[in-house]
Amino acid sequence: MKNSLSFYILTLCSVMWLVSCTGETETFLVETPELNLKAEGPLFEGANTATASWEFKLNELIGPELEETTAIKNVKISKVEFVLKDAEELPELEKMVFEITSKNTSMTRIGLYEGEIKSGSPFQLSLAAKQENLASALEDGKITFVGDFDLKDEEFWEDLNFSLKIVFELEVKK
């Protein structure tokens, strides 16, 4: 009987500890400013890479009402939108694989666009179901975005520019 009572008390304490650790969370949507994703020429048939970097202060993104000690519980990208900027002469482009990296985060695939890429028309990626390491990338304060696209033409000697906007969903523990 004494062992049984000790077991119930231990179980009750464990449940109370688990409940106290879960805490409340709040979700914030954070949108990047319009970034310029640039591929420097010359570009050749097949895979080519365009990059853009975004520097920020995390506490400014989530607002002054949260303290710097606020823990980010989960981060995911909910939307990535590109627009190929107009230029005098543009090559034919198709499909894009989109990844991110930061100082302390390895390259992480975020999504894919399959189809022709035309200037002036926004296109959105099919986002990966599993997005890892995004919280640590945000904590670094600078993220580099990488878009690998296919050039259908044999060669293109100019730079290509895309406008890029990304929406992050940050779940933070209060």
Backbone torsions as a table, in degrees:
resi	resn	phi	psi	omega
1	MET	NA	-42.8	-179.4
2	LYS	-63.4	-41.2	178.0
3	ASN	-64.0	-37.5	-179.9
4	SER	-65.4	-42.7	178.5
5	LEU	-64.3	-41.9	177.2
6	SER	-62.1	-40.8	178.8
7	PHE	-61.3	-46.0	-179.9
8	TYR	-63.9	-40.2	179.1
9	ILE	-65.8	-43.8	178.3
10	LEU	-62.4	-42.4	178.3
11	THR	-63.8	-44.6	178.9
12	LEU	-61.3	-43.6	178.0
13	CYS	-62.8	-40.2	179.2
14	SER	-63.4	-44.0	179.1
15	VAL	-64.1	-43.1	179.3
16	MET	-63.4	-39.5	178.6
17	TRP	-63.7	-43.9	179.1
18	LEU	-62.2	-43.7	-180.0
19	VAL	-64.2	-39.5	-179.1
20	SER	-69.5	-26.7	-178.8
21	CYS	-80.9	-24.3	-176.8
22	THR	-68.2	-46.9	176.6
23	GLY	60.6	171.3	178.0
24	GLU	-87.2	148.9	175.0
25	THR	-124.2	158.1	177.4
26	GLU	-133.0	141.2	-178.8
27	THR	-105.0	132.1	177.6
28	PHE	-118.2	138.6	170.9
29	LEU	-97.7	127.1	-180.0
30	VAL	-123.1	123.4	179.5
31	GLU	-110.0	134.3	177.2
32	THR	-70.4	157.0	168.1
33	PRO	-67.8	169.9	177.4
34	GLU	-66.8	121.0	-178.8
35	LEU	-104.1	155.0	176.9
36	ASN	-103.9	107.4	176.4
37	LEU	-88.0	115.7	-169.8
38	LYS	-120.4	134.7	171.7
39	ALA	-113.0	117.8	-177.4
40	GLU	-85.7	130.4	178.5
41	GLY	-73.6	162.7	5.1
42	PRO	-78.1	149.0	178.2
43	LEU	-116.9	147.5	-176.7
44	PHE	-128.6	163.9	-178.1
45	GLU	-51.9	136.9	-179.3
46	GLY	104.4	-153.2	-174.4
47	ALA	-74.6	134.8	176.3
48	ASN	-137.0	158.2	-174.0
49	THR	-121.4	136.0	173.1
50	ALA	-119.4	141.8	-179.1
51	THR	-133.2	156.5	173.4
52	ALA	-149.8	147.5	176.6
53	SER	-119.8	148.7	179.3
54	TRP	-132.5	119.8	175.7
55	GLU	-106.7	141.8	-175.3
56	PHE	-159.9	167.2	171.9
57	LYS	-110.7	120.7	-174.1
58	LEU	-56.6	-42.2	-177.9
59	ASN	-66.1	-24.1	175.6
60	GLU	-77.1	-27.1	179.1
61	LEU	-72.4	-40.6	-175.8
62	ILE	-93.0	-5.3	172.8
63	GLY	99.4	155.7	-176.9
64	PRO	-71.8	-16.4	-178.1
65	GLU	-71.6	-16.1	177.1
66	LEU	-103.4	142.4	-178.9
67	GLU	-80.1	162.0	178.9
68	GLU	-62.3	-23.3	-178.5
69	THR	-82.3	-0.1	179.4
70	THR	-59.6	131.7	-178.1
71	ALA	-91.5	130.9	173.8
72	ILE	-82.8	120.9	-177.2
73	LYS	-88.4	-40.7	-177.1
74	ASN	-155.2	146.4	176.5
75	VAL	-136.5	136.8	171.0
76	LYS	-144.0	156.0	175.9
77	ILE	-94.0	126.0	-177.5
78	SER	-102.5	-15.8	-180.0
79	LYS	-159.0	136.2	173.5
80	VAL	-133.2	121.8	-178.3
81	GLU	-126.2	131.1	178.4
82	PHE	-116.7	153.1	167.6
83	VAL	-139.7	124.3	174.2
84	LEU	-74.1	121.5	-177.5
85	LYS	-75.3	143.7	179.5
86	ASP	-65.1	146.2	174.1
87	ALA	-146.7	172.9	-177.1
88	GLU	-56.4	-50.1	-178.6
89	GLU	-137.4	125.8	-178.3
90	LEU	-118.2	143.5	176.3
91	PRO	-81.0	170.9	175.2
92	GLU	-82.9	129.5	-179.4
93	LEU	-123.7	151.0	174.1
94	GLU	-148.2	157.9	-179.9
95	LYS	38.4	146.3	178.0
96	MET	-144.1	132.3	171.8
97	VAL	-101.6	130.3	-175.2
98	PHE	-116.6	130.6	-179.0
99	GLU	-135.8	161.9	173.8
100	ILE	-130.5	157.2	175.3
101	THR	-152.4	162.9	175.2
102	SER	-149.8	-178.3	-176.1
103	LYS	-53.9	-45.9	-176.1
104	ASN	-110.9	16.7	-178.1
105	THR	-128.5	131.1	178.9
106	SER	-74.2	165.5	-179.2
107	MET	-57.4	127.7	-177.9
108	THR	-125.9	124.9	179.0
109	ARG	-75.4	130.6	-178.2
110	ILE	-106.9	-37.7	-177.5
111	GLY	-172.7	-176.3	-175.2
112	LEU	-146.7	141.3	170.8
113	TYR	-119.6	126.4	177.0
114	GLU	-116.8	122.1	-179.5
115	GLY	144.4	178.8	-179.5
116	GLU	-77.5	142.6	179.0
117	ILE	-106.7	116.7	-179.4
118	LYS	-112.9	148.7	-178.6
119	SER	-69.9	146.1	176.2
120	GLY	80.6	-13.1	-178.7
121	SER	-103.6	120.9	178.5
122	PRO	-66.9	143.0	173.5
123	PHE	-134.3	145.6	-177.5
124	GLN	-115.1	148.3	-179.9
125	LEU	-82.0	152.9	164.0
126	SER	-82.6	116.6	-173.3
127	LEU	-82.6	145.8	177.6
128	ALA	-66.7	140.5	178.9
129	ALA	-67.7	-35.2	-179.2
130	LYS	-109.7	117.5	179.8
131	GLN	-121.8	109.4	-175.0
132	GLU	-104.7	157.1	172.2
133	ASN	67.4	12.8	-177.7
134	LEU	-72.0	-33.9	179.1
135	ALA	-64.0	-43.5	179.8
136	SER	-67.8	-33.3	177.0
137	ALA	-63.9	-41.4	178.1
138	LEU	-66.8	-36.0	179.8
139	GLU	-67.6	-21.4	178.4
140	ASP	-72.0	-24.1	177.9
141	GLY	84.9	-4.0	176.3
142	LYS	-150.7	127.8	179.8
143	ILE	-122.1	138.8	172.7
144	THR	-107.9	129.4	179.0
145	PHE	-102.2	136.9	-176.2
146	VAL	-127.8	124.0	175.8
147	GLY	-117.0	117.0	175.7
148	ASP	-100.0	118.4	-177.8
149	PHE	-123.6	160.9	179.2
150	ASP	-101.6	131.5	175.6
151	LEU	-97.2	124.8	-179.4
152	LYS	-81.3	-30.9	-178.0
153	ASP	-74.6	164.6	180.0
154	GLU	-66.8	-41.6	179.9
155	GLU	-160.2	156.5	176.6
156	PHE	-147.3	123.1	-169.1
157	TRP	-94.3	-5.2	-179.2
158	GLU	-98.7	174.9	173.3
159	ASP	-83.3	152.0	171.8
160	LEU	-115.3	139.4	-179.6
161	ASN	-127.5	136.9	175.6
162	PHE	-122.0	141.5	167.5
163	SER	-86.7	146.4	-173.3
164	LEU	-138.0	131.6	173.3
165	LYS	-133.5	137.3	-177.3
166	ILE	-131.2	139.2	175.6
167	VAL	-113.7	122.2	176.7
168	PHE	-101.8	144.7	169.2
169	GLU	-109.0	115.9	-179.6
170	LEU	-107.2	124.7	174.0
171	GLU	-104.7	115.8	-177.5
172	VAL	-115.8	146.5	178.4
173	LYS	-86.1	128.8	-179.3
174	LYS	-75.7	NA	NA
